[in-house]
Amino acid sequence: MQAEGDPSVEAIWNLFRTETSRLVDELGDVLGRHLRDRPLELRQVSRPAAREVTELRVGHTILRLECSPACVAPDRDEARLAEIFGATTPLARIHVYRDAASPTLYSWLAADPVTGRWASGHPDLGPATLADSAELENYFWSLLTDVAR
């Protein structure tokens, strides 16, 4: 991330992106020949307003993953995060947008860099620790299976 970003946010983003990249590679190994000329890739794109941005392309669908540069406590519209982490805990956030042409918030993941716990917008997933790669994998699959519906 750029110099003004929080190093704890960068660590969470790097872990999330590394895990997502591993899962994309595994999925490509399994489905590669079935995808034919439809892409399955994770690629870094430009950094608007100091955000880290990566696109996850699955066939014709593009999910845009954005990581905000700083940890921020939950606001009043984030009751679930305040309940899980506390109202004053600074959290790193990864937002997942669908549709590059007119981005719509599709999902999110918030993590406490001190405890390493995360929660997502998916009610059946988390909270879990960032070290729990199985739960991160479940989150990844929830993004893909929701796209397929």
N, CA and C of each residue as an Amber inpcrd file, in Angstrom:
protein
   447
   0.8380000  -1.1790000   0.0000000   0.0000000   0.0000000   0.0000000
   0.8800000   1.2390000   0.0000000   0.2960000   2.3650000  -0.2750000
   1.0650000   3.5880000  -0.3080000   1.4800000   3.9880000   1.0990000
   2.4760000   4.8730000   1.1930000   3.0930000   5.2190000   2.4600000
   2.0960000   5.6820000   3.5160000   1.0240000   6.3840000   3.1270000
   0.1000000   6.8900000   4.1280000  -0.8380000   5.8100000   4.6660000
  -0.7920000   4.6050000   4.1360000  -1.6370000   3.5160000   4.6060000
  -1.1430000   2.9450000   5.9330000  -2.0470000   2.3310000   6.6550000
  -1.7680000   1.7030000   7.9390000  -1.0770000   0.3570000   7.6860000
   0.0920000   0.1050000   8.3100000   0.7920000  -1.1620000   8.0570000
  -0.0280000  -2.3840000   8.4640000  -0.9050000  -2.2510000   9.4690000
  -1.7290000  -3.3830000   9.8700000  -2.7700000  -3.7030000   8.8000000
  -3.2490000  -2.6860000   8.1080000  -4.1820000  -2.8960000   7.0030000
  -3.4570000  -3.6000000   5.8630000  -2.2560000  -3.1700000   5.5850000
  -1.4650000  -3.7920000   4.5160000  -1.2470000  -5.2740000   4.7910000
  -0.9770000  -5.6290000   6.0330000  -0.7580000  -7.0380000   6.3870000
  -2.0220000  -7.8590000   6.1510000  -3.1680000  -7.3180000   6.5280000
  -4.4330000  -8.0200000   6.3210000  -4.7220000  -8.1580000   4.8280000
  -4.5100000  -7.0730000   4.0810000  -4.7370000  -7.1120000   2.6300000
  -3.8300000  -8.1420000   1.9770000  -2.5690000  -8.1610000   2.3410000
  -1.6340000  -9.1140000   1.7480000  -2.0380000 -10.5500000   2.0510000
  -2.4570000 -10.8260000   3.2860000  -2.8890000 -12.1700000   3.6480000
  -4.1380000 -12.5610000   2.8490000  -5.1220000 -11.6480000   2.7760000
  -6.3510000 -11.9200000   2.0430000  -6.0610000 -12.1510000   0.5620000
  -5.2380000 -11.2950000  -0.0190000  -4.9310000 -11.4160000  -1.4450000
  -4.1400000 -12.6880000  -1.7380000  -3.2010000 -13.0510000  -0.8630000
  -2.4200000 -14.2790000  -1.0390000  -3.3270000 -15.5050000  -0.9720000
  -4.2200000 -15.5170000  -0.0020000  -5.1420000 -16.6510000   0.1310000
  -6.0880000 -16.7250000  -1.0680000  -6.5920000 -15.5930000  -1.5140000
  -7.4780000 -15.5660000  -2.6730000  -6.7360000 -16.0290000  -3.9280000
  -5.4940000 -15.5950000  -4.0810000  -4.6860000 -16.0080000  -5.2220000
  -4.4730000 -17.5240000  -5.2230000  -4.1970000 -18.0920000  -4.0590000
  -4.0160000 -19.5440000  -3.9440000  -5.2870000 -20.2730000  -4.3740000
  -6.4270000 -19.7700000  -3.9300000  -7.6900000 -20.4200000  -4.2600000
  -8.0300000 -20.2870000  -5.7420000  -7.7130000 -19.1530000  -6.3440000
  -7.9180000 -18.9710000  -7.7830000  -7.0460000 -19.9560000  -8.5520000
  -5.8010000 -20.1230000  -8.1190000  -4.9140000 -21.0840000  -8.7820000
  -5.4720000 -22.5030000  -8.6760000  -5.9460000 -22.8810000  -7.4810000
  -6.5180000 -24.2140000  -7.3050000  -7.7570000 -24.4030000  -8.1720000
  -8.6040000 -23.3930000  -8.2170000  -9.8100000 -23.4710000  -9.0330000
  -9.4460000 -23.5740000 -10.5090000  -8.4500000 -22.8190000 -10.9240000
  -7.9970000 -22.8850000 -12.3170000  -7.4680000 -24.2540000 -12.6800000
  -6.7460000 -24.8850000 -11.7400000  -6.2370000 -26.2320000 -11.9850000
  -7.3760000 -27.2270000 -12.1890000  -8.4530000 -27.0540000 -11.4330000
  -9.5810000 -27.9750000 -11.5130000 -10.4610000 -27.6820000 -12.7340000
 -10.7210000 -26.3980000 -12.9900000 -11.6760000 -26.0280000 -14.0350000
 -11.0510000 -25.5010000 -15.3170000  -9.7400000 -25.3920000 -15.3430000
  -9.0480000 -24.7470000 -16.4570000  -9.5820000 -25.0500000 -17.8330000
  -9.6580000 -26.2850000 -18.2040000 -10.0830000 -26.6030000 -19.5680000
 -11.5780000 -26.3930000 -19.7750000 -12.3660000 -26.3810000 -18.7030000
 -13.8060000 -26.1570000 -18.8280000 -14.1420000 -24.6780000 -19.0160000
 -13.2220000 -23.8160000 -18.6010000 -13.4640000 -22.3830000 -18.7400000
 -13.2380000 -21.9020000 -20.1660000 -12.4770000 -22.6700000 -20.9280000
 -12.1310000 -22.3470000 -22.3090000 -11.5560000 -20.9520000 -22.4210000
 -12.1880000 -20.0600000 -23.1340000 -11.6060000 -18.7260000 -23.3020000
 -12.2090000 -17.7030000 -22.3430000 -12.8990000 -18.1650000 -21.3120000
 -13.3940000 -17.2500000 -20.2810000 -12.3290000 -17.1530000 -19.1860000
 -12.0150000 -15.9620000 -18.7460000 -10.9170000 -15.8140000 -17.7980000
 -11.2650000 -16.2380000 -16.3700000 -10.2670000 -16.7140000 -15.6910000
 -10.2940000 -16.9160000 -14.2520000  -8.9680000 -16.3550000 -13.7760000
  -9.0080000 -15.1540000 -13.2130000  -7.7580000 -14.5260000 -12.8140000
  -7.9780000 -13.5170000 -11.7000000  -6.9080000 -13.2480000 -11.0240000
  -6.8600000 -12.2280000  -9.9930000  -5.7720000 -11.2670000 -10.4370000
  -6.1310000  -9.9860000 -10.6170000  -5.1100000  -9.0540000 -11.0910000
  -5.2060000  -7.7200000 -10.3790000  -4.0430000  -7.1680000 -10.1260000
  -3.9320000  -5.8530000  -9.4910000  -4.3160000  -4.7880000 -10.5010000
  -5.0860000  -3.8050000 -10.0690000  -5.4380000  -2.6870000 -10.9330000
  -5.0110000  -1.3930000 -10.2520000  -5.3560000  -0.2780000 -10.8400000
  -4.9060000   1.0170000 -10.3290000  -5.3380000   1.2390000  -8.8850000
  -4.6980000   2.2060000  -8.2620000  -4.9690000   2.5150000  -6.8600000
  -5.6680000   3.8720000  -6.7370000  -6.9840000   3.9240000  -6.8530000
  -7.6610000   5.2130000  -6.6730000  -7.6930000   5.5980000  -5.2010000
  -7.3820000   6.8290000  -4.9010000  -7.4640000   7.3740000  -3.5340000
  -6.7600000   6.4900000  -2.5080000  -5.5810000   6.0150000  -2.8430000
  -4.7270000   5.2360000  -1.9310000  -5.3360000   3.8940000  -1.5320000
  -6.3010000   3.3920000  -2.2610000  -6.8670000   2.0760000  -1.9820000
  -6.0930000   1.0240000  -2.7600000  -6.0340000  -0.1700000  -2.2000000
  -5.5290000  -1.3140000  -2.9480000  -6.7250000  -1.8950000  -3.6880000
  -6.5730000  -2.1560000  -4.9760000  -7.6780000  -2.6700000  -5.7690000
  -7.1990000  -3.8720000  -6.5790000  -7.9690000  -4.9420000  -6.5000000
  -7.6980000  -6.1520000  -7.2650000  -9.0040000  -6.5910000  -7.8980000
  -8.9260000  -7.1040000  -9.1100000 -10.1140000  -7.6480000  -9.7590000
 -10.0220000  -9.1620000  -9.7830000 -11.1190000  -9.7870000  -9.4300000
 -11.2650000 -11.2260000  -9.5430000 -12.2140000 -11.4510000 -10.7120000
 -11.6710000 -12.0000000 -11.8030000 -12.4710000 -12.2560000 -13.0000000
 -12.8100000 -13.7330000 -13.0580000 -14.1050000 -13.9960000 -13.1430000
 -14.5990000 -15.3640000 -13.2560000 -15.5760000 -15.3720000 -14.4250000
 -15.1220000 -15.8920000 -15.5580000 -15.9630000 -15.8530000 -16.7490000
 -16.2630000 -14.4120000 -17.1210000 -17.5480000 -14.1050000 -17.2390000
 -17.9660000 -12.7510000 -17.6110000 -18.1400000 -11.8460000 -16.3990000
 -18.0000000 -12.3920000 -15.2180000 -18.2160000 -11.6240000 -13.9900000
 -16.9050000 -11.0550000 -13.4770000 -16.9610000  -9.8130000 -13.0540000
 -15.7920000  -9.1710000 -12.4460000 -16.1820000  -8.7300000 -11.0430000
 -15.4230000  -9.2160000 -10.0690000 -15.5730000  -8.7410000  -8.6970000
 -14.3850000  -7.8430000  -8.4160000 -14.6470000  -6.6520000  -7.9230000
 -13.6010000  -5.6840000  -7.6200000 -13.3830000  -5.7020000  -6.1130000
 -12.1830000  -6.0710000  -5.6770000 -11.8320000  -6.1400000  -4.2640000
 -11.0550000  -4.8760000  -3.9100000 -11.5520000  -4.1140000  -2.9420000
 -10.8960000  -2.8650000  -2.5450000 -10.6090000  -2.8820000  -1.0560000
  -9.4120000  -2.4620000  -0.7080000  -9.0160000  -2.3620000   0.6880000
  -8.7690000  -0.8970000   1.0190000  -9.5030000  -0.3840000   1.9910000
  -9.3110000   0.9960000   2.4450000  -7.9650000   1.1160000   3.1390000
  -7.3310000   2.2950000   3.0650000  -5.9610000   2.4450000   3.5700000
  -5.8190000   2.5640000   5.0900000  -6.9070000   2.6940000   5.8350000
  -6.7850000   2.8860000   7.2820000  -7.8370000   2.0750000   8.0280000
  -7.5160000   1.7500000   9.2600000  -8.4770000   1.0890000  10.1390000
  -9.4000000   2.1460000  10.7330000 -10.6820000   1.8330000  10.7750000
 -11.6890000   2.7610000  11.2860000 -12.6780000   1.9640000  12.1330000
 -13.1020000   2.5410000  13.2600000 -14.1040000   1.8980000  14.1170000
 -15.4350000   1.8060000  13.3740000 -16.2850000   0.8450000  13.7550000
 -17.5960000   0.7340000  13.1090000 -18.4020000   2.0160000  13.2730000
 -19.1350000   2.3920000  12.2240000 -20.0060000   3.5530000  12.3650000
 -21.3940000   3.0670000  12.7940000 -22.3350000   3.9630000  12.9660000
 -23.6480000   3.5710000  13.5180000 -24.4320000   2.6660000  12.5840000
 -24.0770000   2.6130000  11.3040000 -24.7550000   1.7070000  10.3700000
 -24.1500000   0.3030000  10.3670000 -23.1300000   0.0980000  11.1650000
 -22.4410000  -1.1930000  11.1980000 -22.6310000  -1.8770000  12.5560000
 -23.8860000  -2.0820000  12.9130000 -24.2210000  -2.6630000  14.2160000
 -23.6120000  -4.0550000  14.3940000 -23.6220000  -4.8480000  13.3430000
 -23.0660000  -6.2060000  13.4520000 -21.5730000  -6.1560000  13.7970000
 -20.8330000  -5.2440000  13.1660000 -19.4080000  -5.1180000  13.4680000
 -19.1920000  -4.6330000  14.9000000 -19.9900000  -3.6790000  15.3380000
 -19.8690000  -3.1820000  16.7110000 -20.1740000  -4.2910000  17.7110000
 -21.1380000  -5.1420000  17.3940000 -21.4930000  -6.2560000  18.2750000
 -20.3550000  -7.2810000  18.3620000 -19.7360000  -7.5650000  17.2430000
 -18.6710000  -8.5770000  17.1990000 -17.3590000  -8.0470000  17.7750000
 -16.9570000  -6.8360000  17.3800000 -15.6320000  -6.3210000  17.7180000
 -15.6320000  -5.2450000  18.8010000 -16.7820000  -4.6560000  19.0720000
 -16.8510000  -3.5120000  19.9690000 -16.9620000  -2.2330000  19.1480000
 -17.6060000  -1.2450000  19.7290000 -17.9180000  -0.0150000  18.9960000
 -16.7090000   0.8580000  18.7090000 -15.6000000   0.6520000  19.4260000
 -14.4440000   1.5370000  19.2440000 -13.2360000   0.8470000  18.6270000
 -13.3660000  -0.4170000  18.2580000 -12.2370000  -1.1650000  17.6970000
 -11.9800000  -0.7510000  16.2550000 -10.7800000  -0.2500000  15.9380000
 -10.4520000   0.0850000  14.5460000 -10.3420000  -1.1950000  13.7060000
 -11.0030000  -1.1950000  12.5630000 -11.0520000  -2.3770000  11.7060000
 -10.5560000  -2.0680000  10.3000000  -9.8430000  -3.0270000   9.7440000
  -9.4840000  -2.9730000   8.3240000 -10.6850000  -3.5120000   7.5590000
 -10.9410000  -2.9480000   6.3850000 -12.0990000  -3.3870000   5.6060000
 -11.7090000  -3.7010000   4.1620000 -12.2770000  -4.7930000   3.6770000
 -12.1620000  -5.1480000   2.2740000 -13.5820000  -5.1660000   1.7330000
 -13.8330000  -4.3460000   0.7190000 -15.1450000  -4.2830000   0.0860000
 -15.0850000  -5.0230000  -1.2410000 -16.1270000  -5.7480000  -1.5290000
 -16.2170000  -6.4860000  -2.7880000 -17.3700000  -5.8830000  -3.5840000
 -17.0380000  -5.3660000  -4.7600000 -18.0310000  -4.7580000  -5.6390000
 -18.2470000  -5.6460000  -6.8470000 -19.4530000  -5.6530000  -7.3210000
 -19.7990000  -6.4090000  -8.5120000 -20.0930000  -5.4240000  -9.6240000
 -19.7250000  -5.7690000 -10.8320000 -20.0170000  -4.9440000 -12.0010000
 -19.0930000  -3.7380000 -12.0900000 -18.0930000  -3.8360000 -12.9030000
 -17.1330000  -2.7460000 -13.0530000 -17.7730000  -1.4830000 -13.6280000
 -18.7650000  -1.6320000 -14.4930000 -19.3870000  -0.4730000 -15.1320000
 -20.1360000   0.4010000 -14.1290000 -20.9210000  -0.2120000 -13.2590000
 -21.6340000   0.5260000 -12.2090000 -21.4850000  -0.2580000 -10.9110000
 -20.3720000  -0.0610000 -10.2080000 -20.0510000  -0.8720000  -9.0340000
 -21.1530000  -0.8470000  -7.9600000 -21.5220000  -2.0380000  -7.5290000
 -22.5080000  -2.2250000  -6.4820000 -21.8400000  -3.0250000  -5.3670000
 -21.9760000  -2.5630000  -4.1150000 -21.3850000  -3.3090000  -3.0090000
 -22.0250000  -4.6820000  -2.9550000 -21.1980000  -5.7000000  -3.0100000
 -21.6380000  -7.0770000  -3.1130000 -21.3880000  -7.8160000  -1.8000000
 -20.2600000  -7.5330000  -1.1680000 -19.9030000  -8.1860000   0.0820000
 -18.8130000  -7.3620000   0.7470000 -18.4930000  -7.7190000   1.9690000
 -17.4050000  -7.0470000   2.6780000 -16.8100000  -8.0080000   3.6960000
 -15.6090000  -7.6820000   4.0950000 -14.9140000  -8.4110000   5.1510000
 -14.2370000  -7.3510000   6.0040000 -14.3870000  -7.4560000   7.3240000
 -13.7420000  -6.5270000   8.2470000 -12.8830000  -7.3430000   9.2010000
 -11.6960000  -6.8240000   9.5140000 -10.7750000  -7.5570000  10.3790000
 -10.1490000  -6.6360000  11.4200000  -9.9670000  -7.1810000  12.6010000
  -9.2720000  -6.4890000  13.6740000  -7.8020000  -6.8750000  13.5700000
  -6.9260000  -5.9460000  13.2200000  -5.5150000  -6.2930000  13.0430000
  -4.8140000  -6.6840000  14.3420000  -5.3660000  -6.3150000  15.4800000
  -4.7370000  -6.6600000  16.7630000  -5.0160000  -8.1180000  17.1240000
  -6.2790000  -8.5400000  17.0240000  -6.6400000  -9.9110000  17.4050000
  -6.5680000 -10.8810000  16.2360000  -6.6020000 -10.3480000  14.9970000
  -6.5980000 -11.2130000  13.8220000  -7.9480000 -11.8520000  13.5460000
  -9.0050000 -11.3630000  14.1750000 -10.3570000 -11.8760000  13.9170000
 -10.9900000 -11.1030000  12.7670000 -11.8560000 -11.7880000  12.0120000
 -12.5730000 -11.1400000  10.9240000 -14.0340000 -11.5830000  10.9260000
 -14.8430000 -10.7830000  10.2740000 -16.2540000 -11.0970000  10.0470000
 -16.5810000 -10.5990000   8.6500000 -17.6530000 -11.1330000   8.0910000
 -18.0290000 -10.7170000   6.7380000 -19.5030000 -10.3610000   6.6890000
 -19.9220000  -9.8590000   5.5400000 -21.3130000  -9.5420000   5.3190000
 -22.1740000 -10.7800000   5.1420000 -21.5470000 -11.9290000   5.0340000
 -22.2690000 -13.1860000   4.8810000 -22.6230000 -13.6940000   6.2810000
 -23.9020000 -13.7730000   6.6250000 -24.2830000 -14.1080000   8.0020000
 -23.8590000 -15.4990000   8.4730000 -23.6110000 -16.4130000   7.5510000
 -23.2220000 -17.7710000   7.9480000 -21.7190000 -17.9610000   8.0910000
 -20.9410000 -16.9160000   7.8190000 -19.4820000 -17.0410000   7.8750000
 -18.9080000 -16.1220000   8.9370000 -17.9060000 -16.6390000   9.6450000
 -17.2250000 -15.8500000  10.6430000 -18.1300000 -15.5890000  11.8360000
 -17.6380000 -14.8860000  12.8220000 -16.2570000 -14.4330000  12.8750000
 -15.2900000 -15.6110000  13.0040000 -14.1090000 -15.3870000  12.4970000
 -13.0410000 -16.3860000  12.5280000 -11.7210000 -15.6430000  12.5980000
 -10.6300000 -16.3910000  12.6970000  -9.3210000 -15.7470000  12.7100000
  -8.7480000 -15.7490000  11.3030000  -7.8670000 -14.8100000  11.0560000
  -7.2070000 -14.7470000   9.7510000  -6.3320000 -15.9650000   9.5050000
  -5.9320000 -16.6470000  10.5570000  -5.1280000 -17.8530000  10.4110000
  -5.9700000 -19.0550000   9.9910000  -7.2850000 -18.9310000  10.0700000
  -8.1870000 -20.0210000   9.7120000  -8.4370000 -19.9930000   8.2020000
  -7.5460000 -20.6350000   7.4620000  -7.6530000 -20.5850000   6.0010000
  -8.9090000 -21.2880000   5.5040000  -9.4350000 -22.2450000   6.2540000
 -10.6600000 -22.9250000   5.8300000 -11.8410000 -21.9510000   5.8180000
 -11.9380000 -21.0730000   6.8070000 -13.0290000 -20.0970000   6.8320000
 -12.8460000 -19.0390000   5.7430000 -11.5920000 -18.6150000   5.4990000
 -11.3490000 -17.6880000   4.3850000 -11.7240000 -18.3450000   3.0650000
 -11.4370000 -19.6230000   2.9540000 -11.8180000 -20.3590000   1.7490000
 -13.3370000 -20.4100000   1.6200000 -14.0560000 -20.6060000   2.7100000
 -15.5170000 -20.5860000   2.6690000 -16.0260000 -19.2270000   2.2010000
 -15.3800000 -18.1550000   2.6580000 -15.7700000 -16.8170000   2.2210000
 -15.5490000 -16.6720000   0.7110000 -14.3890000 -17.1090000   0.2310000
 -14.0820000 -17.0770000  -1.1950000 -15.1520000 -17.8290000  -1.9870000
 -15.4830000 -19.0410000  -1.5520000 -16.4860000 -19.8360000  -2.2630000
 -17.8500000 -19.1800000  -2.1960000 -18.1660000 -18.5020000  -1.0900000
 -19.4630000 -17.8100000  -1.0190000 -19.5370000 -16.7190000  -2.0840000
 -18.4260000 -16.0430000  -2.3410000 -18.4250000 -15.0290000  -3.4010000
 -18.6830000 -15.6520000  -4.7580000 -18.0210000 -16.7710000  -5.0220000
 -18.1660000 -17.4210000  -6.3320000 -19.5160000 -18.0830000  -6.5170000
 -20.0340000 -18.7390000  -5.5000000 -21.3160000 -19.4150000  -5.6700000
 -22.4480000 -18.4130000  -5.7740000 -22.3410000 -17.2880000  -5.0820000
 -23.3700000 -16.2540000  -5.2220000 -23.3350000 -15.6570000  -6.6190000
 -22.1530000 -15.5650000  -7.2400000 -22.0330000 -15.0560000  -8.6050000
 -22.7170000 -15.9980000  -9.5790000 -22.6000000 -17.3020000  -9.3390000
 -23.1400000 -18.3010000 -10.2510000 -24.6590000 -18.3680000 -10.2290000
 -25.2860000 -17.8700000  -9.1630000 -26.7590000 -17.9550000  -9.0670000
 -27.4440000 -17.0140000 -10.0140000
